[in-house]
Amino acid sequence: MSRLIVISNRVSAPDGSHSGAQGGLAVALEAALREMGGIWFGWSGEQAESFTGQVNLQRGQGYTTATVDLEEQDIEEYYNGYANRTLWPLFHYRIDLAEYERGFAGGYQRVNERFAETVRPLIEQEDVVWIQDYHMIPLGQELRRRGCRNRIGFFLHTPWPPRRLLATLPEANELAETLFAYDVIGFHTEEWLQSFCDFARLEMGAEVEDGNVLRFRNRTVRVIVAPIGIDTTEFRGLSESEAARATCTQMERSAVGRAMIVGVDRLDYSKGLEERFLGFERFLLEHPEERKEVFLLQIAPPSRASVQSYQRIRNTLEGLSGRINGAHADLDWVPIRYVNQGYPRDVLAGVFRASRIGLVTPLRDGMNLVAKEYVAAQDPEDPGVLILSRFAGAAAQMREAVLVNPYSAEEISDAILEALRMPRGERIRRWRALMDGIEREDVMWWRKRFTDELMAVPELAAV
């Protein structure tokens, strides 16, 4: 049986000895590797004086991790620069925040070449290579240049921006052209897939064949929609663990009979946290009779602290939460509990279970697995209500959530009131439909959906 070679920017150690990659993607990839076996390759997160290409191998839990250190210039240009100050804002429709510098683009290309040079000796003839996300778009092409004839797939976990937005990137055509080194490209939604096809067809002159095959020059690539899921059974188990039960009890006591709204997001401008706070403030103003009956717990661990745009949003949210609390708090009640730290997943499961509303309102998101984890953690007899942004990839699957436009404070306010007043029978009906979906299309379904397409590619098609 073929091994799975997963390549991503960050890696989680199989023995759990260090934090490595965090969030839904890391959990999903770990589950896929445990099932299929193989190697997970990427950056260690550590800095070295110079790049040596030395690989650190760790084995356990059914797969092996292989990590390399990067030097300071690599980290600044590849990661802090092109990945997080150019591609991330652009792919989330924030061209006002995107920084286009040749040094960033050069560092991004250099690091992808170094990754290819380092991982190539680890890839055996029968292996299937699966490259993850916007950090490593050119990596497939670099592996081809080094003689890799394996099946190689690429999955984009962010949105793919509309054609006119992507065209603002100086090297947009060259970057998109590297994707034709892959055999299969996966997107979370039909919208992101169509945006890529539009750019390839209208800006590059690619031809569409058989609906989901694109031809450019002498290469063809199959594009598919494969929305990522969570390990639903595992997270469901976490929600019933001792730690989750203790956390749930703790949160219920601290709520003293009030309904808790919870948001859990990495501190990022794409998550719509400022708009969320303003929507909650609008709710407090429009429904004064509810003001002391509810509170918002926003958990927002900081990330990418060295990038200036992330420093700005932290300052904005601290000021906004302080202003709202100052205007509305009473001696025995604070409307917003704003927490800048992360928590273990079993603790979060307990927080989700204790909450009446899950508020997931990104301005733009490739998927958003917090929405699915929130549903998985609920008590089937008395579930909370998921309020979900229409602009999250998850909205395409989770139609039974209360869907909102996160830019509209009025819609957020209305949705909160609807959720608070929703009858128990309606909450159970919506939750059951949502739960059926995340059980059916879980992480194993996602992995199988993609790798089945990749394995269907003729073995020597990608030369």
HELIX and SHEET records of a PDB file:
HELIX    1   1 GLY A   24  MET A   36  1                                  13    
HELIX    2   2 GLU A   72  ASP A   74  1                                   3    
HELIX    3   3 ILE A   75  LEU A   87  3                                  13    
HELIX    4   4 TRP A   88  PHE A   91  1                                   4    
HELIX    5   5 ARG A  102  VAL A  119  1                                  18    
HELIX    6   6 ARG A  120  LEU A  122  5                                   3    
HELIX    7   7 TYR A  134  MET A  136  5                                   3    
HELIX    8   8 LEU A  139  ARG A  145  1                                   7    
HELIX    9   9 ARG A  163  LEU A  166  1                                   4    
HELIX   10  10 ALA A  172  THR A  178  1                                   7    
HELIX   11  11 LEU A  179  ALA A  181  5                                   3    
HELIX   12  12 GLU A  190  LEU A  202  1                                  13    
HELIX   13  13 THR A  232  SER A  239  1                                   8    
HELIX   14  14 GLU A  242  ALA A  255  1                                  14    
HELIX   15  15 TYR A  269  LYS A  271  5                                   3    
HELIX   16  16 LEU A  273  GLU A  286  1                                  14    
HELIX   17  17 PRO A  288  GLU A  293  5                                   6    
HELIX   18  18 GLN A  308  HIS A  328  1                                  21    
HELIX   19  19 ARG A  345  ALA A  354  1                                  10    
HELIX   20  20 VAL A  370  ALA A  376  1                                   7    
HELIX   21  21 GLY A  393  ALA A  396  5                                   4    
HELIX   22  22 ALA A  409  LEU A  420  1                                  12    
HELIX   23  23 ARG A  424  ARG A  440  1                                  17    
HELIX   24  24 VAL A  443  MET A  455  1                                  13    
SHEET    1   A10 ASN A  56  GLY A  60  0                                        
SHEET    2   A10 TYR A  63  GLU A  71 -1                                        
SHEET    3   A10 GLY A  38  ALA A  48  1                                        
SHEET    4   A10 LEU A   4  ARG A  10  1                                        
SHEET    5   A10 VAL A 128  GLN A 132  1                                        
SHEET    6   A10 ARG A 151  PHE A 155  1                                        
SHEET    7   A10 VAL A 184  PHE A 187  1                                        
SHEET    8   A10 ARG A 219  VAL A 225  1                                        
SHEET    9   A10 VAL A 213  PHE A 216 -1                                        
SHEET   10   A10 GLU A 207  GLU A 209 -1                                        
SHEET    1   B 6 ILE A 336  VAL A 339  0                                        
SHEET    2   B 6 VAL A 294  ILE A 299  1                                        
SHEET    3   B 6 ALA A 259  VAL A 264  1                                        
SHEET    4   B 6 ILE A 357  VAL A 360  1                                        
SHEET    5   B 6 VAL A 385  SER A 389  1                                        
SHEET    6   B 6 VAL A 402  VAL A 404  1                                        
END                                                                             
